[in-house]
Amino acid sequence: MGLRRHFQSHPYTISWWDDSMNVTTLSFLVQPHSGISADMISRSSLRNVSIDGPYGKDLQLHKCETAILVAKGIGIAGILSYVRHMTYRRVLEDNTQQEWIAEWLALLQERDSEKA
């Protein structure tokens, strides 16, 4: 990679991380186009990466009793951290709550053409 490409900025979103104190892995969702994002996909690893941020606003979803989060495509990366936080802070009162949506979850799994 040339020096010019070395200093390019790319708005990737951290989608998953390890909760331990010795974090060694961050997972990103990347929608490759041309340039460095395509190079990242074609290489097995990168030697140096600079990360800064966070940017944006804390939505303070912990203050909400109910939250509806909607995303499409790569936009899921923007809400994963909120969903993850919400699952840690709320414990189901009883298992009947899971039964309410079991049928819908099964239908969604059937519609998943890639079985992801």
N, C-alpha and C positions, 0 to 999 in steps of 0.2 A: 504494500500500500504506500502511496506517495504521501509526502508531508501534508499536502492540502487535504487529502481525505482523512488523515489522522486527526485533524482538528474539526471535523464536521460534527454537527449536533444532530441527534436522532431521538425523537420522543418515544422511547420504549417504556413500557410499564412493568414493574415488578409484579408478578402474578402469584408467586408462592415463595415461602421462605421457611427456614427451620426456626422453631421457637427456642431452641437451646441457647445458652450463653455463648457457645462456640460456633456461631453461624459460619459455615464455610460455603454454602450454596444459596444462590438466589436464582429463581426461575423466572424467565421473561416470556411473554407472548409476543412474538414478532411476526408481522405480516410483511414478508420480504418483497421488495420492489427491485430496483436496480441499485448499484453502488454497494455501499458497505453492508446493508442488510442482506443482500444476496450473497456477499462474500462470507458473512457470518454463518449462514446456513450451509454453505459448501465446505467450510472448515470444521474440523472436529473440535477445536478449541481456540480461544484467543489468548494472547499473552498479556495484554494491557488494556484495561477499560477504566475510564474515568466516569464516576457517577456523582451527580449533584442533585439537590432537591431536598425535600419534596416541594412541589409546587401545588397551587390550588388552594382549596378551602376545606377545612374540616367541617363536614356536614352535621356533626354532632348527633348521629343517629341513635346514640345511646339514650337520648332524651325522648325518643319516640316509642310509643307502645307498639305501633305497627309501621312497617316500612315496605314499600313496594319498589323494587329495583328492577329496571328494565335495561337490557343491553342487546346489541345485535353485532354479530361478527367479532372482530377484535376488540370491540367496546366492552366485552365481558371482563377484560383485564382491569378496567377502571373500577369495577364494583366488587371484584373478588375479595379484596382486603376488607371491605365493609361486611360482606356476607360472612367471611371467616370470623371477624370480630363478633358479629351478632350471634353466631352459633356458640361461641365460647361464653358469652354473657347470659344466655338464656338456656335454662335446662327445662326440658319438657316436664310438665307437671305429672302427666301420666301417659302411657303409651297409646291411649285412645286417640290422642291428637294425630299420631302418625297414621292411624287407620283412616282418618278423614280424607287423606289425600292419596292413599295407597292405590286406588283405582286409577287416578289421574297419572301418577308416576308410572304405572304399568303401561298406560296408553302412550305416554311420552317415549318410553323405552321401545315400544313396538314401532313407533314412527321414526326412530333413529336409524336412518338408512346405513350409516357407517358403524353402528353398534359401538359408539365411543364410550 
